[in-house]
Amino acid sequence: MCSAAAGDCAQPSVVAGRPECPAQYPCWEALECSGEVPQSRSGHTCALHQNRYLYIFGGFDGSNCFDDLYVLDLESKLWRRIEASGDRPSGRASHSAVTDELAGVMYIFGGSGSHFGYTNKHDLCEFCFETETWRLLSNPLEDTPSKRYGQSMVAYKESLYVWGGTHGTNYPTDMHRFDLCSKQWDYLETTGDLPCGRYRHQAMVKDDLMYIVGGSGINRYGDVFTFHFGTNVWRKLICTGTDLSDGRYAHSAVLRDGYMYLYGGNDGIRHDDLQQLDLETRVWSRVTVHGHCPPGRDFHAAVLRRNSMVIFGGSNGMHRHNDVFEFHMAPKTPACMLQTDLEALLDQAQTDEATQMSCDVFLAADSGESSQGIYCHSHLLRVRCPVLYEAAQECRRCERSLSDQGDEQPEQADAEAPAKPEESAPIAPPMCGGDGGECSSPAACRFGGGGGRPVVLSPSPPGGGGGCSALRSSLHSGCAWVALDIPPCILSHLCRYLYAETTKFGRLSAEQLYRLFLVAQYLEVPRLAALCERQIKVRLGLTSVLPLLRASARDGDVAKPVQDACKHFFLANYNQCTDLRECEALDPRLLCELMRLHNSRAAAASGQCRWQPRNGGGGATLGQPPGVPLPIGAHASTAPSEPLDAGPRSLPSRVLAEVEIPSPTLAADLRRLLEEAIDPDFRVVVQDEVIPVHKFVLVARSRYFASCILTSGMVEAQAGRLVIPDSSAMTAEAFRAFLRFLYAGDDILNTLAPHTAMYLVDASSFYGLTNHRLKDFCERCVRNAFNEAHVLQLFDASSRLSAETVRKMALDFIIANFHTVCQQPALESLDKPLLIEIIKGLAEKLPPGSTPPFAGGCFRSAELPRNAS
């Protein structure tokens, strides 16, 4: 256990001066990092991106506040200083930071310069991880919320919630919500058990609740409160267990599953202990950990990373730190590489000729008029985007038809062949115009007029002048050419999502995001459409709202979510939007509708009384400034509900409905491809059983299969089948489980059994998988299955199969539990070398002069091997 008083952490062994991460869990691990290491600091913030990249902003060195930004790659342990562009926030400490993974950004709010209490801030800034650019989101000249530091900020749906902090002499308890869609602050009137004002507490989100713990104000606090986002109600949790009556502030805390983990902080002394709160029983307990504890500290920062908590920096009262520690709550498991492997395959297929031979579809951008496009695999399209798959199949049929016509009547076919792809009959409705022709409006073409439907063109004969003939003629005979009226950038993002279910929206303009949204709608890729819709909403600004409003109004029902978001932003920022010159170009009917909606809101606001938000902990009373929206969640007596518009449309909600993001389906889609054996194009023979598979999955996930399949000179590549030799110790059942891992990743855990896992422990190395995640799963499965009744059989089987990892695990279990294992009948049937190995292992564990465990008769003397006594 880590204790500030005793420091009695269980210490690991040290090799070459470096502490090893212990095998026991939970444990602390000191990360030795290199690169551009940040200066020591306290009062900074940490934010985690993609469960891998740790971003550090700001902080205090005792004299000055930093405005620098660093990122640590937690895999390579390499620091890098970021020279960001845009509206960089000024130097500060005790500010707040939160990550929006869906948007790919980090938000920074408030804090103070080095003269704490006199240089407070209340600006809200956004940092895009992809472009490494800062953007100012809120007007720092407005006084909502007031300037403060030491507050908390959390993200929930499309909103940011700010609570608490200090002005320097008092501690406000007002709750403020920033609507990322309208870019407006709202004061929230709350009810229930309002916490006392405080700063340097910690806030976390689980489901619909925000948890806050600790902090300091008039007193130090060790209490825990919840805030419900739907009802705006505070509740105090009555907790028992470890005494936190002295309070704790400037600590760190994270939520994982049903537990809160609290490290360090200050209650008069700086702690190095780790506390755990069971959220169900509400009992605090002190966590016993292994490894070298970080020295006691406060004003550090921490993030949750999968099954671990990472902390950086802080102060021990004498000096500040720039070290990094990771607290592992469970054994480290390699990351799932399914998405990464498929994304790498997509990238490789665009540049590597051998990989292109595994592709059977080429999606040509810009209607095939340019040389840009994407090589891809029809099997993936079939389960991930059936609309695009059917278009590819139709193009393939057209190519065959044209080829047949060319064989029968070459001269006639030549005369009738279309001169350009645009002259062929479209398979799908066009993006612009509706009749396959050119769009008369450049703006409509840019934004995707005609409902956003990308045109899919029938192919012209090779060399017939359609598209990029040189590129078409270079495609192998089995690769279908599909011309799409989609810009290359949009097509690239679409394919990347189909392969890896990842999005990188940072470099897309609002117009490009809208085009991608329409394409996803038409091609029936609902999750991508929802992600684009959300990104458009949180990215809306004065420069993009009017162009998107015009385009979405023109495109009708398919773009209604975007149109509603634009109206929401327009009404929330009415004065600024109406000052824009582009406003004059709006359709008069749309402009009249916006004016009616604005007037309805103004009439509703003018009839509402002035209110005074409640403050605690010495905070000043904040009156509602003129023109500032009334508090969301206020009682009817304080904020009457807004009347409906007198026109045919009701007044839009002040808060947009949440964008429902469907669950990821990549693993399930690929599993269906395997289980239903959909058009397999390769065969693997194991124990004389022929197993149908799909080449693109094997190539993406296994270097062994990629070498066999992509090397054209290999017999396997030519025959379309591969025989796994009997000497490989692989069964057909085990190989099917292996395929389930290749296709669907962690889905293998639903079916993995110990007798199968034993064959797959070393498959990661043999078949050249990207990492050892499968090995970790198999070792865990086998280890959990060990018991006195079956361990001897596993020891025998793993020895015959040369499964060294399982064999060693079984031997260790036998030795540790020999008094019961030796009673099993299977011991008598073990081969002599295995019995000798058990005896040697027992002897190594015995202290000098002790009695062997088998001296009492576990081995009957008549049955002992002659050279084993």
N, C-alpha and C positions, 0 to 999 in steps of 0.2 A: 504494500500500500504506500502511495506517496503521501507524506505528511510533512507539513512545514515544521513541526516540532521534532519529529524523529527522523524524517527522510528515509524511511525504511522500505524503499522500493526493492523488489527482487532484482538483483543485478545480473546482467547477462555476461557471458564470457567475452573476453577481449582478444582479438586476433590482430597482430601487427599494429597495435595501438588504436584500433578502431572497434567500437562496440558493435557486436552483431545484433541484428534484430532477433529477439528470442523467439523460440518456437511456441512458447506459451502465450495465450491471449486472454484478456486484452493486454496490450503492451504499448509503450512509448518507443518511438524510433527517431533519433536525431538524423536529419537529412543533411548530408554534406553537399553543398551546392557550389557551383562555380559560375563564371561569367561576370556580368556587370552587377555585382551584388549591391543592393541598396545600402545607404548609410543607416546606422542604428537610429531607431525612432520609436515614439509612442504616440497614441492618439490617431493612428492611421486607420484605413479601412482595407479589408480584403474582400475580393469577389472571385468566384470560381466560374470558369467557362468550360463547357464540354467535359466536366469532371477531370480536367487535366491541367488547365492553365490558371494559375493563381495571379490575380492582378492586385497590386499594392498602390494605393494613391494617398498622397499627403502625409501628415504626421508632423511631429514636433521633436526637435533635438535639444530642447532646453533653452534655446535662444530664438530660433526662427522656425517658421512653419514651411513645409515643403509643398511645392506644386508639381512634383515629378510623378511619373507613372512607370511602374516596372511590371514585368510579367515573368513568372517562374514556370517553366515546363516541369511538371511534377514527375514525368517519366524520365527525362534526360537530366533532371536536376540542374538545369542551366537557366541563369537569370539573363534578362535582356531589358535595357532601358528603352522605353518607347518615346520617340520624338513625334508626338501626336500633332495633328493639324486642327484647325477650327477654333472654336471659342473655349480655350483652355481655362478651367477654373483657377482662381488665385490660390495661393498657398493657404492651407488650413489644417486644423486638427479637430478631433471630436465631431466630425461630420458623420453622415450616414451614407451607406452604399448598398445597393441591391442589384441583383442580376435578373434580367429577363431573357431566359434561354431561347424562347420562341422567337423573340425579336432580334436576338444576337447583340444585346446592348447591356450596358451597366449605367445605373442612375446614381448621381451624387447630389446630396442636398445638405445645405446649411454648414454648420461648423463655425470656427472662429479663427482669426489670425492670431499672431503671437501675443497680442494684448487682449487676453481673454476677458470677455464681457464688454469690451470697447470696440472690438472689430468683428462682431458677430455677422453672420451671413444668412441669407435665406434664398439664394438662387438654386435652381434645379437644373442640372446639366446631364446630358446623355453622352455616353461614349460608345461608339460602334466598334466592336471587336474586329470585324473584318476590314474596315477601312482605316481604323485607328484614327478616328476623327471625333472631336468634341462638338456638341451642339447645345446651345442654351435653349431650354424648353419654357421656362417661366420668366416673366418680367421682374427683375430684381428691384424695380422701383415701386412695385406694389407691396403692401404691408400684410399680405396673406400667404402663409402664416408669418408671424413675427420672426425677426432675426433671433437665432438661438444656436446653441451647441449642446452636444451630449444627448440629443434626442434619438429616437429610434425611427426607422422607416422600413416598411415591408411592402412587398408587391402581392396583390390579390386580383386575379382576373386582369382587367385592363385599367387598373388603378394602383396608385401608390398611397399609403397611409402613413402619416407622420404624427407622432405623439410624444409629449413630454419634452425634456431638455431644460435648459436654463438660459435666462438672459444675462446671467452673471450674479444677480442678487435675488432673483425669485425663480419659481419653478412652475410654469404654466401647465395646465392639464387639458388644454384644448386638443381635440382630434381634428386633423385636416386630411382631406382626400384630394388627390390630384387625378383628374380624369385624363388619361393618356389620349383619349379620342378627341376631346374638345380642347385640351391643353389649358384647363381652367381648374383653379383651386375651389374647394367647397369646405365650409365648416360643417362638421357633423355634430349634431346634438346627441349626446349619449345619456343613457340611464343605467341604473344598477349600482354596483359597488365600485364607485369611481376611485381609482388608486390615488394616493397622495402624489403631489408633484415630485419629480425626481429627474436626475440625469445619469448618464452612463449606466443605464439598465440594459437588458438585452431583450429583443423581441424576435419571435419565430412564428411561423405559420404552419398549421396542420389542419387540413380540411377547410372548414369555414370559420376557424378560430385563430386569433392571434394570441400568443402567450407572451407575457412579459414577466421577468424575474429580476429581483434585486434593484439596485440603484441607490442613489444618495440624493438627499434634499435637505430639509430641515433635520432629518435623521437619516441613518442608514437603514436600508430595507432588505429583508430576505424573503419577502412574500412573493406569491405567484398569483397573477390575474389572467383571465381570459377575456377577449373582446370578440363578440360575434359580429361578423361583417354584414350579415343579413338583417339583424335586428338592432345593431348599434348598442348592445347591452354588455356592460361589464359584469364579471362575476369573480369573486375572490375564491381561490381554492384553499381549503383547509388542509394543510399538509402536516405530516408527522415524520418521525425518523430523525436523521441527523440534525443537530441543532444549528439553525441559521439565524438565531435570535439577534446576533450581533450585526446582521445584515451583510451585504456583499455588493460592491460596486466596481466598475471598471474591470469586470470579469469577461469571460467569453462563454457562450452557451450555444448548443445546437440541438436539434430534434432529430431522432432516428427511430423509426417504428413507433413504439409506444413509450419511449423514454426521452427525457431531457438530460443532457450531459453538460455540467457546468465546471469550468476549469479556472483556477486562479482567482484573481481579484483581490480586493482590499476590504478588510473589516477592522482596520487599525494596524494590521500586519499584512504583508503580501504573501498570498498562499500559493502552494504548488500542488494542492490536493485536487482530486477529481470527484465530483458529486454526481449522483444519478437520481433522477426523480421518475418513479413509475407513475405515469399519467393516469392509469386505471385505479391503482390503490392509493395514489397520492402520498407515497412514502419515499422520503429521501434516504439514501444510503451512500456510504463512502465506498468508492470502487477500489478494489485491490488490483493493482496493475504490475506488470513486469517491465523491465527495461529501465533506462536512465530517464528519470523525470526531468522535465524542463525546470530550471530554477524558478522559484516563486516570482510572480510578476503581476502587474496590472497595466491597464491601458494598452493591451495587446489586441490582436484581432484573430478571428478563427472562422473557418468555413467547414461545412460538411462535405465530404468526398466519399461517395459510395458507403463503404463500411468503416470510414475513418474520419477523424477530425484533424485538420491541419491548422497550426497556429504559427504566427509570425510576430516577431518584435516584442515591444512592451518595455516596461521599466521595473527595476527591482528597488528603486529608491536611491541607489547610488549611481547607477549608470543604465543606459538603454541598450536594447538588444537588436540584432538583425539576424537572429538564428531562426531556423525552421524546424518544427517538430511535428510528427504525425502520430496521433493516437489511434491505434488499430483496435477496433471493437471486435473484430472477427478475423480469421486467417485471410491473408491477402489472396485474391483470386484474379488471374489475368482477365483482361477485358474481353467482352464479346466482340469478335472481329467480323461478324457476318456483313454488316453494312460497309465496313472499311474495305473488306476484300472485294465486294461487288463494285464499290466505287473505284477501286484500283483497277479492276478489270475493264470498266468503262473507259477510264483514262488511257490504259494501255492499248485498248482497241483502236484509239484514234491515231496512234503513232506507230504501232508495231505491226508489220505486215503478217507475221505468223499468227498473232492474235486475231487479226482481221479475218483470217480464214475460218475462225470459229463463229463469225458473225454471218447472219443470213438476211439482214435487213440494213439498208442504208436510208436514213431519213434525211432527205435533202432540204435544206432551208431555202427561204426566199423563192419558193415555187420551183426550185431546181435551177434557177438562173445563175446562181453563184456556185463556187466550188466548195462551199461550206456545208457541212452536214454531220451526222452522227452515225457511226457504225453501232449496231446493237443486235440483240438476239430475240428472235420471234417468240421463243418459249417464255422469256420473261415478260414480253409484251402481252402474251396471251392471258397471263394470270394477274398482271398489274394494270394493264390498260387494254381491255378487249376491243374498244372502239378503234384504237390505233392498230391492233393486231388484224382486225378484219379489213382495214384499209390496206395493210401490207399484203394480205392474202388476195384481195381484189386486184391489186397491182400485179401480183405474181400471175394471176389468171390472165390478165390482159396481156402481159408479156408473152405468155405461152400462146395466146390466141394470135397475137401479131406474128410470132415466130412461125406458127403453123400456116398462117396466110402467106407469109413470105416464102415458105417452102413450096406451097401449091401454086401461087400466082405471084412470082417475084416482081414482075413488071407492074401488074395492077396494084399490088400492095404498095409499091414505091410511089405510084401516082396518087394513091389515096391516103398515104400516111400523113398525119398532121404535121405541119411545119414547126409548130411550137407546142409545148405542153399546155399552154393556156387555151389552145383551140380544142383540146380533148374534153370530153364530157366529164365534169367533176363528179367524183364519187360521193363527196360530202358537200353540204352547202358552203359557199365561199365566205371568206372573212368580209369582203367588201363588195357591195353592188348587188349581190344576190343572184347574178346570172353568170358568174365566172369571169366577168369583164373587169376592167380596171375601175378603181374607185375615183369618183370625180372630186372627192374632198380629201386633201392630204391629211387633215386633222382626223377625219374618220378612219383613214387607213392606219394612222399612227396609233389611235386608241382602239382599233378593232371594231369597226362598224359592222352592222349586219348580225349582231348577236354574238360576235366573237368566235365565229366558227371557222377554223382554219381550213382552207381548201385543200383537198387531196386530189391530185391530178392523175389521170390515166397515163401510163408511160407511152412515150413515142419510141419507135425502133431505134436501137443503138446507132449513133451517128446521124440520126435524123434531124439534128439541129436543136432538139429540145434540151434545155438544161445545160449542164457542163458535160459535153460529150466525151471529153478526154477522161474525166473522172468516171463517168458511167462505163466507158469501155474498159477501165482498169479493174472493175469489180469482178470477182470470181463468179462463175456461172450460177452458183446457188444463192447469190445475194440479190434480193429484191430492191429495186429503186423506188422510193416513195417520196414524191415531191409534195412539200407542205408549204402553205403560205404563212410561214412562221419565221420571224427573224432568228438568226443564229443564236443570239444571246438567250432568247426565250426558249428555244428548242434545247439548248444546253442545260438550262435549269430544269426543264421538264424531264429530260432523260436522267439527270442526276438524281432527281427525286424518285423516279421509277426504280432505279437501281439501288439506291442507298437510303431512301426515305429521309434524306437530309436536305436542308435548304440553306442557301447562303444569299440572303436578300440584301446584304449591306451595300453592294455596288449597283443595285437596280434602282432606276429612277421610279417615281410614282407612276408614270405612264407605263413603264415596262412591267411593274408589278401588276397594274391593271390588265395589261395584255396577257400576262401569265395567268391571272385569275380567270379571264374569259376562256383561255385555252383549256385550263383545267376543268372548267364547268362543261364545256362542249365535249371534251374527251372523257368525261365522267370519272375524274380522279378527285373524289370529294375531299379527302384530307388535304391535298395540295391546295384546292380552292379555298378551304377554310383557313389554312395558314396564310395564304395570300390576302384574304379578306382581313384577317387580324392585323397583318403587317401594314396594309393600306391604312387602316383605322389609326394605328398608333404612330404612323409616319405622316399623317395629314398635317399640312401647314398652309400658310397664306399663299405660297407659291404654287401649290398643287391642288387646292380644294376646288377652284373654279374650272380648270380643265377637266378634272375628274367628274365634277358635277355635270358638266355638259355631256361628256361621253357616256356616263352612266344613265343619264336621262334619255339619251338617244337609243341606248341599247336595250331598254325595256326591263322586263321582269328578271332576266338573267343577271342583271347588274343592280337589282334593287337593294341588296345589302350595302353596296358601295354608295349608292345614291342616298340612302338613309344616313350613312356616316357623314357624308359631305354636308347634308342639311343640318345635322347635329352640330358639326363644327361651325358652319356658317352662322347659325343662330347664336351660338355661344360666343362668337367673335364678330358680331354683326357690324359694328362700326368699322373695324379694320377691313372686313371683307367688302363692304359697300364702298370703301374708299379706293378699291382696286379698279384700274381701268378696264380689266377684263370683265368686270361685272356688267358692263354695258352690253357685252356680247351674249349674255344669257338669253335664252328664249323668254319672251315677254310673259308667257303663261307661268313659267317656272319662277321668274322674278316676282310676279304677283303673289304666287303661293308663299314664297319666302317672306314677303312683306306682311301678308296676313298672319302667318305664324309668329313673326316677330311682334306684331301689334298685340296679338293675343297674349303673348308672354309679358309684354310691357304692362298691359292692362291688369293681368293677374298680379304682377309684382307691385304695382302702385296701390293695390288694395290691401296689401299685407303690412302688418305692423312692424315696427322696429323691434329688434330683440337683442338681448344681452347674453352672450355665451358664458357659461359657467367656468370659472377657473379655480384652481386649488393650489395649495402650497405656496401662497404668497404671490401668485401670478396676478398681473394687472387685469382689470376687467376690460374686455375688448368689445366695443360696440360694433354693430354691423355697419360697415362703411356704405355710403350711398352707391347704388349701382352694382353691389356685390350680390351674387345669388344667395337666396335664403338657404338655410342649412338643410341638407338632405337628411331625412329621417326625423325632422321636427314634428312635434305633436300638432294636431289640428288646431288647437287653441293658439299656437304660436305661428304656424305656417300653414294657412289654409291650402287645400289642394288646388291645383291650377285648373281653371275652367277649360272646357273644350272649346276649340275653335268654332266660330259661328258658321264657317264654311263646311263643305262636305267632308273634310279631313279632320281627324282629331289632332290635338296638339301633341307633337312628338315628345317622348319621355326625355327628361333631363339627363338620364343616364342610358346609354345605348345597351341593348341586350348583349350579354356575353356571347362571344363567338364560340360555339361548341366545336372543339377540335376532335374529330374521330380518333379512335385508338389506332396506333400503327398496325399495319397488316402485312408487312414484308415477310416475316417468318411464316405466318399462316398461309400466305399466297404460295410461297415456295414449297411448303409442306404439302399443299394440295397438288402441286406439280409432281411431287414424288409419290404420294400415296395413290393418286389416281393414274399414275404412269401416263401422263398426257404427252403423246407424240415423242417418246424417247428417241434420241438420235445416237445412242452409244450403249454398249452392253459390257458388263463386268461379270466374269464367271468365277464363282467361289464355290469350292467343293462340288463341282459339276452343276451348280445351279446358276442359271442365267438371270442376272438382275438388270433390268432396264434403268438407264440413268440419262442425264442431260449433260452434254459436254460443257456448257458454259459454267455450270455450278462446279464441276470438278476442276476446271481450269482456274476459276477464281479462288477456290478454297484450298487447293493442294498443289504444291510444287511438283510432287511426284506425278500426278495425273497431267498437269500442264505440260511437263516434259514429254510424256508419252503421246499426248493428243496433238500438241502443236508442232511437233517435229515431224514434218511430212515424210521423212524417210523411215520412220518407225513402222514396223509391221502393224502395230496396234492402230496407228492413225489411219492406215489404209484399209484395214479390215473392219474398223468400227467396233472393235471389241478388245478386251484385255482380260487375260487369265491370271488370277492371283494364285501363285504356286502353293501347293499344300504345305511346303516347308515354312511358309510365313506365319503359321499358327493363327490363322484367321478362319473363323466359321462363317457360314452364310448368315446366321442370326446376328453375329457380332458386326458383320459388315453392313447389314441393314440398319443397325443402330448407329453405326458410323456415318452412314448416309443421312440419317435423320439429323445428326449434328451438322453436317455440311450444309444441308438445305435450310434447316430451321434453327440452328444455334442451340439456345438453352432449352428448346422444346425436348431435347433428349432426356432431360431430367424426369419427364413424365413417364418414361418407359425403361430407363436404364436399370438393369438388374445386376447383382454382383457377379454372377457367372458369365455375363456378357462384358461387364466392365473390365474384367481381368484380361480379356483379349485386347482391349483398347487402351490400356494404360500407356503403352509405348507407341500408339498410332500417331500421336502428334509429331514425334520425331521421324518415324519411318516414312510417313506420307507427306512430310514437309508442310505442316500447318503453320499459320502465322505465329501462333503462340501456344502455350501449354494449358489452355483453359480446359480442353477435353481431358487431358491427363489429370488435372486437378479434380474434375468431376468424378472420374473413374476411381481415383485413389480414395476420395471421400466416400464413394459408394461402397467400395470394398472394405474400407476401414470400419464403416458403420455396421457392416454385416458380420464382422468378426464376432464369434462367440465360441465357447468351449466345445460345442458340438460339431462345428463345421470348419474351424480354423485349420485342422490337420489336413482335411481334404483340399483346402485352398493352398496350403503350403506345398502339398504334393503336386497339385495341378500346375501351379505357377513355376515350380522347379522343372517340370517336364516341358513347359512352354517357354522356358527361359525368360519369363516375365519377372525380371530381377526386382523391380520396384515392389510388386505385390508379394513376392517371395520374402523380401526383407521385412515388410510390414507384418506378414504372418509370423515370421520367426520371432520378431520382437514381442508380439502378442503372446506367443506360446511361452516364451521365457518369463514374461511378466506374470502370467497366470498358470504357471506349470503345475501347481498343486491340484488344480481342477482339470486341466487339459490332460494330465497324465492318466486320468481315470477313463479316458475315452478308448473304446476298442480299436479305433482307427490307428492308434499309436503303434500297435503291434504289426500293422501291415505296411508301415513306412519302410522304405529302402534303408539299408545300413548307412550310406553316406548322409542321409538326412537325419537319422538318429544321432550320428556322430556330431553333426553340426549343432543339433539341439543341446547335446551334452557340453560341447565346447562353449556354447553361448551361456549356459548355466554356470559353468566354471568361471567364466570371466566376470560374472556378476557377484560371485561369492567372495566375501572377505576372507583373508587368510585364516586357516584354522577352523572354519565353520563346517558344519555337516552338510553334505549334498542333499538336496530335496528328495532324491530318489533312494536315499539310504534306508528309508523306512518301508520300502516295498513297492514304490510306484512302478519300478521296473522289476519284474520277477527275474531272479538271477539266472534261471535256466534259459530265459529268452533274450538276455543281453548279448549283443555281439561280443565275440571274444576280445577284440581289441578296443572295446568301449568301456571296460571296467577299470 
